[in-house]
Amino acid sequence: MILTQIFIEFKSELLKIKDKKKLEKLYYEKLSICLKSGQYKTFDLLFNASIELNIFIDVRRIPKRFEIISNLLLNCIDRIRILGQIEALGEIIDILRFFNEYNLLEKNISEIEKKALEKIKADTLFLANLNDLFGDVSNSFILFICEVMPRNLYNYFMKNPDEYFSDVDRLIDFIKNVFFNQYFIYGLSVRYLSPIKNFLNIFEKEYLYYKDLLENKENTDKDLIEFNVIYEKRIYYYDTEEEYEHREIKKHLVSPKNILKNINKILGKNNYNFYNLSMVVLGGLGPQGLGFTYSTPKGEVIEICSDQKETEAIIVKYKQYLKRKFLIKLEKELEYLGITKKVKNKIVKFLSDILDQKELVNYYKKEPILKKIKIYLEQIEEFQKNYKSELHELINKVSKAISVILRRIKLRDQFITRMGLVTNNKIKSEDIAKLTSLKGKSHYDILRERFFFQYIVNWLYEIYSKEKLKNEKLSAT
């Protein structure tokens, strides 16, 4: 365990206090300081030190808990709004996750709040999303999300006019209806394309044509079809505050078997899943015009960009191997290439010694592994004396063997292979979003976080509409 300097100082200070009441008071103040300054590791250490300090923790005694989390969250909003740091949306999730983990939003619940909870819990999709993002959640946590957060946002936007919008009406409308329809986060572009029913209607028409091709045996791309979809896009210009409708065409690569297998679930109500629909092969959000589309529980089609040049974004999990599986595959490939049993065993044993048991081996590890093998083989005495001319050929064979196992796969091939795995019940369509990631965030993370924030902005809009109506009535009297 790595102790922070602040924790060491706090603990040392607390251990000097003999009076129990003073100790507890200062202890909770220190926890509050940790939260306020975002020192979550120090908070964790201090929280767990309660046993040593002989303190039975009651999180309700931590001063200004609700004020602190509200300020932390609004600081994230400030960074998004003023600095354009959209990644701060992820920090909002992290802050909420931390406060939920330590039950820091615990409070007494009134009868009115109990009735509000009944209504909130009737929305099974929202509860599923909360559990997905935060694990088990308390009633107090739910109330904070549904009532305090939207109210805090409302107060924030009322007190802080936006330089890009001449009036609050347009700002709130933009937040609700435009912002989460197209944004850039974690290095990935995200865009709302259309209602799912529109996409499926076009698919059904194309599928009829596809069936005829099958009968004529003219379909050659492993039971996948391609078709174009025209999308209407709402574009908002800050400087003129004008909006335009823009039409764009995207070509989709689709596995009919995947769609038909999951269509009832995709259209089903109260089904919290994000199903893969297609790969965009032309007109997509990525630099090469590529992207993946997913359905959402709200009946939307969402595209997330994919970039062939990005590293983590194109790692396919079934092309990553733990040490044992990688060595088994390598041994077979070396044998297939005619490398002698003696040399093969030496190479496998060498790698077995240097590779960590839990290390994931993928094609980014190819060159470092090959370099180590080359250095190792050059040190073997028999190659130094008698087989120098064969060493180059041997290394080429080893390189070929590793390339076969860890070869880079094109995005189109990835998609085709994944669709095959879905058809053969090896993976689920709703799990595909978890297999593509960039900078530690998967498409699934983006989809579930977006789903969460849609609720928040809808509640913000409801508060704004009610307050606006109330003010209009007051003005009329």
C-alpha positions as CSV (number, residue, x, y, z in Angstrom):
1,M,0.0,0.0,0.0
2,I,1.4,3.4,-1.1
3,L,0.7,6.0,1.6
4,T,0.2,9.6,0.6
5,Q,2.2,12.3,2.4
6,I,-1.1,14.0,3.4
7,F,-2.4,10.8,4.9
8,I,0.8,10.4,7.0
9,E,0.5,14.0,8.2
10,F,-3.2,13.7,9.0
11,K,-2.7,10.3,10.8
12,S,0.2,11.6,12.8
13,E,-1.8,14.6,13.9
14,L,-4.8,12.5,14.9
15,L,-2.8,10.0,16.9
16,K,-1.6,12.8,19.2
17,I,-5.2,13.6,20.3
18,K,-6.3,11.8,23.5
19,D,-9.7,13.3,23.9
20,K,-12.2,11.1,22.0
21,K,-14.6,13.8,21.1
22,K,-11.9,16.1,19.8
23,L,-10.4,13.2,17.9
24,E,-13.6,12.3,16.1
25,K,-14.4,15.9,15.3
26,L,-11.0,16.4,13.7
27,Y,-11.2,13.0,12.0
28,Y,-14.4,13.9,10.2
29,E,-13.0,17.3,9.3
30,K,-10.0,15.7,7.7
31,L,-12.2,13.4,5.7
32,S,-14.2,16.5,4.5
33,I,-10.9,18.2,3.5
34,C,-9.9,15.1,1.5
35,L,-13.2,15.2,-0.4
36,K,-13.1,18.9,-1.0
37,S,-9.6,18.8,-2.5
38,G,-10.3,15.6,-4.5
39,Q,-7.7,13.6,-2.5
40,Y,-9.6,10.3,-2.9
41,K,-6.7,8.0,-2.2
42,T,-6.0,9.9,1.1
43,F,-9.7,9.7,1.9
44,D,-9.6,5.9,1.4
45,L,-6.6,5.5,3.6
46,L,-8.0,7.7,6.3
47,F,-11.4,6.0,6.1
48,N,-9.8,2.6,6.6
49,A,-7.6,3.9,9.4
50,S,-10.8,4.3,11.6
51,I,-10.1,0.9,13.2
52,E,-6.7,1.9,14.3
53,L,-8.1,5.2,15.6
54,N,-10.9,3.3,17.4
55,I,-13.6,5.3,15.6
56,F,-16.9,3.8,14.5
57,I,-17.5,5.7,11.2
58,D,-20.8,7.5,10.6
59,V,-20.5,9.2,7.2
60,R,-23.3,11.6,8.2
61,R,-20.8,13.3,10.5
62,I,-18.6,14.3,7.6
63,P,-19.1,18.1,7.3
64,K,-20.6,19.6,4.1
65,R,-20.8,16.3,2.1
66,F,-23.6,17.5,-0.2
67,E,-22.0,20.9,-0.7
68,I,-18.7,19.3,-1.6
69,I,-20.0,16.8,-4.1
70,S,-22.2,19.6,-5.7
71,N,-19.1,21.8,-6.1
72,L,-17.0,19.0,-7.5
73,L,-19.6,18.2,-10.1
74,L,-20.2,21.8,-11.0
75,N,-16.4,22.3,-11.4
76,C,-16.6,19.5,-14.1
77,I,-19.4,21.4,-15.8
78,D,-17.3,24.5,-15.7
79,R,-14.5,22.7,-17.5
80,I,-16.8,21.3,-20.1
81,R,-18.5,24.6,-20.8
82,I,-15.6,27.0,-20.6
83,L,-12.6,24.9,-21.6
84,G,-14.4,22.4,-23.8
85,Q,-13.0,19.4,-21.8
86,I,-15.8,17.0,-22.6
87,E,-13.8,14.2,-20.8
88,A,-15.0,15.8,-17.6
89,L,-18.3,14.0,-18.2
90,G,-16.3,10.8,-17.3
91,E,-15.0,12.5,-14.1
92,I,-18.6,13.2,-13.1
93,I,-19.3,9.5,-13.2
94,D,-16.1,8.8,-11.3
95,I,-17.0,11.3,-8.5
96,L,-20.5,9.8,-8.2
97,R,-19.1,6.3,-8.2
98,F,-16.7,7.2,-5.3
99,F,-19.4,8.9,-3.2
100,N,-21.7,5.9,-3.8
101,E,-19.0,3.4,-2.9
102,Y,-18.5,5.0,0.5
103,N,-22.3,5.8,0.9
104,L,-21.4,9.4,1.4
105,L,-24.8,10.7,0.3
106,E,-26.7,8.9,3.1
107,K,-29.4,10.9,4.7
108,N,-32.9,10.7,6.3
109,I,-35.6,10.4,3.7
110,S,-38.9,12.3,4.0
111,E,-42.4,10.9,3.2
112,I,-42.5,13.2,0.1
113,E,-39.1,11.8,-1.1
114,K,-40.4,8.2,-0.5
115,K,-43.2,8.9,-2.9
116,A,-40.8,10.4,-5.4
117,L,-38.7,7.3,-5.1
118,E,-41.6,5.0,-6.0
119,K,-42.1,7.0,-9.3
120,I,-38.3,6.9,-10.0
121,K,-38.0,3.2,-9.4
122,A,-40.9,2.5,-11.8
123,D,-38.3,3.3,-14.6
124,T,-36.5,0.0,-14.8
125,L,-34.2,1.2,-17.5
126,F,-32.9,4.0,-15.4
127,L,-32.3,1.7,-12.4
128,A,-30.5,-0.8,-14.7
129,N,-28.3,2.0,-15.9
130,L,-27.5,3.2,-12.3
131,N,-26.6,-0.4,-11.3
132,D,-24.5,-0.8,-14.4
133,L,-22.5,2.4,-13.8
134,F,-22.4,2.4,-10.0
135,G,-23.2,-1.0,-8.7
136,D,-25.7,-1.2,-5.8
137,V,-27.2,2.2,-5.1
138,S,-29.0,3.5,-2.0
139,N,-32.2,5.5,-2.0
140,S,-30.3,8.6,-0.9
141,F,-28.0,8.2,-3.9
142,I,-30.9,7.9,-6.3
143,L,-32.6,11.0,-4.9
144,F,-29.4,13.0,-5.2
145,I,-29.1,11.9,-8.9
146,C,-32.7,12.6,-9.8
147,E,-33.4,15.7,-7.7
148,V,-30.3,17.5,-6.5
149,M,-28.1,17.2,-9.6
150,P,-30.7,18.6,-12.0
151,R,-31.6,21.4,-9.6
152,N,-27.9,22.3,-9.1
153,L,-27.5,22.4,-12.9
154,Y,-30.5,24.6,-13.2
155,N,-29.2,27.1,-10.6
156,Y,-25.8,27.0,-12.3
157,F,-27.0,27.9,-15.7
158,M,-29.3,30.6,-14.4
159,K,-26.4,32.3,-12.6
160,N,-23.9,31.8,-15.3
161,P,-25.1,33.2,-18.7
162,D,-23.4,31.6,-21.7
163,E,-21.5,33.8,-24.1
164,Y,-22.6,31.7,-27.1
165,F,-26.3,31.9,-26.5
166,S,-28.3,35.1,-26.3
167,D,-31.0,33.6,-24.1
168,V,-31.4,30.7,-21.7
169,D,-34.1,29.2,-23.7
170,R,-31.7,28.4,-26.5
171,L,-29.1,27.2,-24.1
172,I,-31.3,24.7,-22.4
173,D,-32.8,23.5,-25.7
174,F,-29.2,23.0,-27.0
175,I,-28.2,21.0,-23.9
176,K,-31.3,18.8,-24.1
177,N,-31.7,18.3,-27.9
178,V,-28.4,18.9,-29.5
179,F,-25.3,18.3,-27.3
180,F,-25.6,14.6,-26.8
181,N,-26.5,14.1,-30.4
182,Q,-23.0,14.9,-31.6
183,Y,-19.9,15.2,-29.4
184,F,-16.3,14.1,-29.1
185,I,-15.1,12.3,-26.0
186,Y,-12.2,10.0,-25.0
187,G,-10.8,10.5,-28.5
188,L,-14.0,9.1,-30.1
189,S,-16.7,10.9,-32.1
190,V,-20.3,10.1,-31.1
191,R,-23.4,10.8,-33.1
192,Y,-27.1,10.2,-33.0
193,L,-28.3,9.0,-36.4
194,S,-32.0,8.2,-36.3
195,P,-34.8,6.3,-34.5
196,I,-34.1,2.6,-34.6
197,K,-37.4,1.9,-36.4
198,N,-36.2,4.0,-39.4
199,F,-33.1,2.0,-39.7
200,L,-34.9,-1.3,-39.4
201,N,-37.5,-0.3,-42.0
202,I,-34.7,0.3,-44.5
203,F,-33.0,-2.9,-43.4
204,E,-36.1,-5.0,-44.0
205,K,-36.4,-3.6,-47.6
206,E,-32.8,-4.4,-48.3
207,Y,-33.1,-7.8,-46.8
208,L,-35.8,-8.8,-49.3
209,Y,-33.3,-8.1,-52.1
210,Y,-30.6,-9.9,-50.1
211,K,-32.7,-13.0,-49.9
212,D,-33.1,-13.1,-53.7
213,L,-29.3,-12.8,-54.1
214,L,-28.9,-15.8,-51.8
215,E,-31.2,-17.9,-54.0
216,N,-29.2,-16.9,-57.1
217,K,-25.9,-17.6,-55.2
218,E,-24.6,-14.1,-56.0
219,N,-23.8,-13.0,-52.4
220,T,-20.1,-13.5,-51.7
221,D,-19.3,-11.5,-48.5
222,K,-20.1,-14.1,-45.9
223,D,-23.8,-13.4,-45.6
224,L,-23.3,-9.6,-45.1
225,I,-25.1,-6.9,-47.1
226,E,-24.4,-3.3,-47.8
227,F,-26.9,-0.5,-48.2
228,N,-27.0,3.3,-48.0
229,V,-29.1,5.3,-45.5
230,I,-29.8,9.1,-45.8
231,Y,-29.7,10.9,-42.5
232,E,-31.1,14.3,-41.6
233,K,-28.7,16.2,-39.3
234,R,-29.4,19.3,-37.2
235,I,-26.5,21.7,-37.3
236,Y,-26.4,24.6,-34.9
237,Y,-24.1,27.7,-35.5
238,Y,-23.1,29.5,-32.4
239,D,-22.2,32.8,-34.0
240,T,-25.5,33.3,-35.8
241,E,-27.7,31.2,-33.5
242,E,-29.2,29.6,-36.6
243,E,-29.9,26.0,-37.2
244,Y,-29.8,24.1,-40.5
245,E,-30.9,20.7,-41.6
246,H,-28.1,18.8,-43.3
247,R,-28.5,15.5,-45.3
248,E,-25.7,12.9,-45.4
249,I,-25.4,9.4,-46.7
250,K,-23.7,6.6,-44.9
251,K,-23.1,3.1,-46.3
252,H,-23.8,0.3,-43.7
253,L,-22.3,-3.2,-43.7
254,V,-24.9,-5.4,-41.9
255,S,-25.2,-9.0,-40.9
256,P,-28.9,-9.9,-41.4
257,K,-28.5,-12.9,-39.1
258,N,-27.4,-10.6,-36.3
259,I,-30.3,-8.2,-36.8
260,L,-33.0,-10.9,-37.2
261,K,-31.7,-12.8,-34.2
262,N,-32.0,-9.8,-32.0
263,I,-34.7,-7.7,-33.6
264,N,-37.4,-8.4,-30.9
265,K,-34.9,-7.5,-28.2
266,I,-33.8,-4.4,-30.0
267,L,-37.5,-3.2,-30.3
268,G,-38.5,-4.5,-26.9
269,K,-39.4,-2.2,-24.0
270,N,-37.5,-2.2,-20.7
271,N,-34.5,-4.0,-22.3
272,Y,-31.3,-2.3,-21.1
273,N,-28.8,-3.4,-23.8
274,F,-26.9,-1.8,-26.6
275,Y,-27.0,-4.0,-29.7
276,N,-24.5,-3.8,-32.5
277,L,-26.3,-3.0,-35.7
278,S,-23.7,-2.3,-38.4
279,M,-20.3,-1.1,-39.5
280,V,-20.3,2.2,-41.4
281,V,-17.9,1.6,-44.3
282,L,-18.5,4.9,-46.1
283,G,-19.4,8.3,-44.6
284,G,-18.6,7.3,-41.0
285,L,-17.2,9.4,-38.3
286,G,-13.7,7.9,-38.3
287,P,-10.7,9.3,-40.3
288,Q,-11.2,6.5,-42.9
289,G,-15.0,7.0,-43.0
290,L,-15.5,4.1,-40.6
291,G,-17.7,3.7,-37.6
292,F,-19.9,1.2,-35.6
293,T,-23.6,1.7,-34.9
294,Y,-25.5,0.5,-31.9
295,S,-29.1,0.6,-30.8
296,T,-30.0,2.1,-27.4
297,P,-32.7,1.3,-24.9
298,K,-34.3,4.6,-25.9
299,G,-34.8,3.4,-29.5
300,E,-32.0,5.3,-31.1
301,V,-29.2,4.5,-33.6
302,I,-25.9,5.8,-32.3
303,E,-22.6,5.8,-34.3
304,I,-19.2,5.8,-32.7
305,C,-16.2,6.3,-34.8
306,S,-13.5,3.7,-35.4
307,D,-10.0,4.5,-36.7
308,Q,-7.9,1.9,-38.4
309,K,-4.8,3.8,-37.3
310,E,-5.7,4.0,-33.7
311,T,-4.0,1.4,-31.6
312,E,-6.2,0.4,-28.7
313,A,-9.3,1.1,-30.7
314,I,-8.7,-1.8,-33.0
315,I,-7.5,-4.4,-30.5
316,V,-9.7,-7.5,-30.8
317,K,-10.0,-9.4,-27.6
318,Y,-10.0,-12.8,-29.3
319,K,-6.6,-11.8,-30.7
320,Q,-5.1,-11.3,-27.3
321,Y,-3.7,-14.3,-25.4
322,L,-2.6,-15.0,-21.9
323,K,0.9,-16.4,-21.7
324,R,0.0,-20.1,-21.6
325,K,-2.4,-20.0,-24.6
326,F,0.1,-17.9,-26.6
327,L,2.9,-20.3,-26.0
328,I,0.8,-23.3,-27.0
329,K,-0.1,-21.6,-30.3
330,L,3.5,-20.5,-30.9
331,E,4.8,-24.1,-30.3
332,K,2.4,-25.4,-32.9
333,E,3.3,-22.7,-35.5
334,L,7.1,-23.4,-34.9
335,E,6.5,-27.1,-35.4
336,Y,4.5,-26.4,-38.6
337,L,7.4,-24.3,-40.0
338,G,9.8,-27.1,-39.5
339,I,11.9,-25.8,-36.6
340,T,13.6,-28.6,-34.8
341,K,12.1,-29.8,-31.5
342,K,15.3,-28.8,-29.6
343,V,15.3,-25.2,-30.8
344,K,11.5,-25.0,-30.5
345,N,11.7,-26.1,-26.9
346,K,14.4,-23.6,-26.1
347,I,12.4,-20.7,-27.5
348,V,9.2,-21.7,-25.7
349,K,11.0,-22.2,-22.4
350,F,12.8,-18.9,-22.8
351,L,9.5,-17.0,-23.4
352,S,7.9,-19.0,-20.5
353,D,10.5,-17.6,-18.2
354,I,10.3,-14.0,-19.3
355,L,6.6,-13.5,-19.9
356,D,4.4,-12.7,-16.9
357,Q,1.6,-15.2,-16.2
358,K,-1.2,-12.6,-16.5
359,E,0.3,-10.6,-19.3
360,L,-1.9,-10.2,-22.3
361,V,0.1,-10.8,-25.5
362,N,-1.2,-9.0,-28.6
363,Y,0.4,-7.9,-31.9
364,Y,1.8,-4.7,-30.3
365,K,4.1,-7.1,-28.3
366,K,5.4,-8.8,-31.4
367,E,8.5,-6.7,-32.0
368,P,9.7,-6.6,-28.3
369,I,9.2,-10.3,-28.1
370,L,11.0,-11.0,-31.3
371,K,13.9,-8.7,-30.3
372,K,14.3,-10.7,-27.1
373,I,14.2,-14.0,-28.9
374,K,16.9,-12.8,-31.4
375,I,19.2,-11.7,-28.6
376,Y,18.6,-15.0,-26.8
377,L,19.3,-17.2,-29.9
378,E,22.5,-15.2,-30.7
379,Q,23.8,-16.2,-27.3
380,I,23.4,-19.9,-27.9
381,E,26.8,-21.4,-28.5
382,E,25.8,-23.8,-31.3
383,F,24.5,-20.8,-33.4
384,Q,27.7,-18.8,-32.6
385,K,29.9,-21.6,-34.0
386,N,28.2,-23.7,-36.6
387,Y,24.8,-22.2,-37.6
388,K,25.3,-18.4,-38.0
389,S,24.0,-18.6,-41.6
390,E,20.8,-20.4,-40.4
391,L,20.1,-17.9,-37.6
392,H,18.7,-15.3,-39.9
393,E,16.3,-17.8,-41.5
394,L,15.3,-19.1,-38.1
395,I,14.5,-15.6,-36.8
396,N,12.4,-15.0,-40.0
397,K,10.4,-18.2,-39.3
398,V,9.9,-17.2,-35.6
399,S,8.7,-13.8,-36.8
400,K,6.3,-15.4,-39.3
401,A,4.9,-17.8,-36.6
402,I,4.3,-14.8,-34.2
403,S,2.7,-12.8,-37.0
404,V,0.3,-15.6,-37.8
405,I,-0.9,-15.7,-34.2
406,L,-0.9,-11.9,-33.5
407,R,-1.6,-10.6,-37.0
408,R,-3.3,-7.2,-37.2
409,I,-6.9,-7.4,-38.4
410,K,-8.6,-4.9,-40.5
411,L,-11.8,-3.3,-39.1
412,R,-14.0,-4.8,-41.8
413,D,-12.5,-8.3,-41.0
414,Q,-13.1,-7.6,-37.3
415,F,-16.7,-6.9,-38.0
416,I,-17.3,-9.9,-40.2
417,T,-15.6,-12.2,-37.6
418,R,-17.6,-10.7,-34.8
419,M,-20.9,-11.2,-36.7
420,G,-19.8,-14.8,-37.3
421,L,-19.3,-15.2,-33.6
422,V,-22.7,-13.8,-32.9
423,T,-24.3,-16.1,-35.3
424,N,-22.6,-19.1,-33.7
425,N,-23.5,-18.0,-30.2
426,K,-19.8,-17.4,-29.2
427,I,-20.5,-13.8,-28.2
428,K,-23.6,-11.7,-27.9
429,S,-24.5,-8.7,-30.1
430,E,-24.9,-6.6,-27.0
431,D,-21.3,-7.4,-25.9
432,I,-19.6,-6.1,-29.1
433,A,-19.6,-2.5,-27.8
434,K,-17.3,-3.7,-25.0
435,L,-14.7,-5.1,-27.4
436,T,-13.7,-1.9,-29.0
437,S,-11.9,0.7,-26.9
438,L,-9.6,3.7,-26.9
439,K,-7.6,5.1,-24.0
440,G,-9.2,2.7,-21.6
441,K,-12.8,3.6,-22.5
442,S,-15.0,1.2,-24.6
443,H,-17.9,2.1,-26.9
444,Y,-20.0,0.5,-24.2
445,D,-18.7,3.0,-21.6
446,I,-19.7,5.9,-23.9
447,L,-23.1,4.4,-24.6
448,R,-24.0,3.8,-21.0
449,E,-22.7,7.2,-19.8
450,R,-24.6,9.0,-22.5
451,F,-27.7,7.2,-21.5
452,F,-27.2,8.4,-17.9
453,F,-26.7,12.0,-18.9
454,Q,-29.8,12.0,-21.1
455,Y,-31.8,11.5,-17.9
456,I,-30.0,14.3,-16.1
457,V,-30.6,16.9,-18.9
458,N,-34.2,15.8,-19.3
459,W,-34.8,16.5,-15.6
460,L,-33.0,19.8,-16.0
461,Y,-35.3,20.7,-18.9
462,E,-38.4,19.8,-16.7
463,I,-37.2,22.0,-13.9
464,Y,-36.5,24.9,-16.3
465,S,-39.9,24.5,-18.0
466,K,-41.8,24.5,-14.7
467,E,-39.8,27.5,-13.3
468,K,-40.3,29.4,-16.6
469,L,-44.1,28.8,-16.4
470,K,-44.2,29.9,-12.8
471,N,-42.3,33.1,-13.5
472,E,-44.6,33.9,-16.5
473,K,-47.7,33.5,-14.3
474,L,-46.1,35.8,-11.6
475,S,-45.4,38.4,-14.3
476,A,-48.9,38.2,-15.5
477,T,-50.4,39.0,-12.1
